[in-house]
């Protein structure tokens, strides 16, 4: 019973990822695309977690942590790019503002 529910949740997460992929490709604004990319990262993280539960293993926990960190850093960098136009500012120019 539990494995059937976990398999169903994998299918639902896959559909959610397809919907976010559509929004990523079709999104009218950059903010929509960043939100879709962040949600895809969270969906991948959730799918790996459900897969760990389905296989009854803890082998992928480090992968889950790395994907979470990379998703956060990527979303932060893209948001900064949208806001300022650059991700990393040069030293002297940042102090002039």
N, C-alpha and C positions, 0 to 999 in steps of 0.2 A: 504494500500500500504506500509506504513512504517513498520507495523508489519510483513509483508511478507519479507521485506528486512532484518529486524532484525533476523527473524527466519532463513533466508538463511545464514546470517553471523554467527549464532550459529553453523550451520551445517559445514560451511567452517572452523571455528575455531576448531571444533571437528576433522575434517580431518587433520588439521595441528597438532593437539595434537597427533593423531595416528602416523603421520609421525615422530614426535619427539620421541615418545615412541619407535618406531622401531630403530631410531638412538641411543637412550639411551641404548637399549639392545644389539645392534649389533655394535655400534661404535668401530672403530679400535683403537682409542687412548682415553686416559682419558680426554683430552681437548674436544674431540667431545662429550663425555658423559656429561661433565659439561655444555657445550653450549646447549645441548639438554635439560638438566634438567632446565636450566635457561629459555629456551624458553617455556617449559611446564608451568613453573610458570607464565610467562607473558600471555600465552594462557588462563590459569585459571582466571587470573585477568581480561582479556578482556572479557571472557565469562560471568563472574559475572557482569561486567559493562553493557554488552549488555542485560543481563537478567534484570538488574535494569531499563534500558530504556524500555524494553518490558513490564514490569509490572508497569511502571510509579511510581516507589517508590525510596526512598533514604535510605531505611533500611539497605542496605548492604555496605554502603560507608566505615564504620569502618572495615569491613571484607576486603575490597579492599586494604585499607591502611596497614593492618596487613600482608596480603599476599605479598604486594610489599616489605615491610620491611624484611620479612622472606626470600623472594627470593633473595634480595640483600645480606643479611648476609650469606645465604647458599652458594651462588656463590662465595663470597669473601673467605669464609672458605675453600671451595673445591679448589679454585685457589691457596690459600696459602699452602694447603696440597700437591698439585701437585708440587709446586715450591720448598718447603723446606722439605717435608716429615712429618711435624708436623703442627698442627693448632695453638696450644698454646705452646710457648717455656717456659722452666723453667727460673726463674729469674736470677740465677747466670750464667747459660750457655749463655744466651742472651748477657750479658755484657762482656763475654770473647771474643766475636768475634770482 
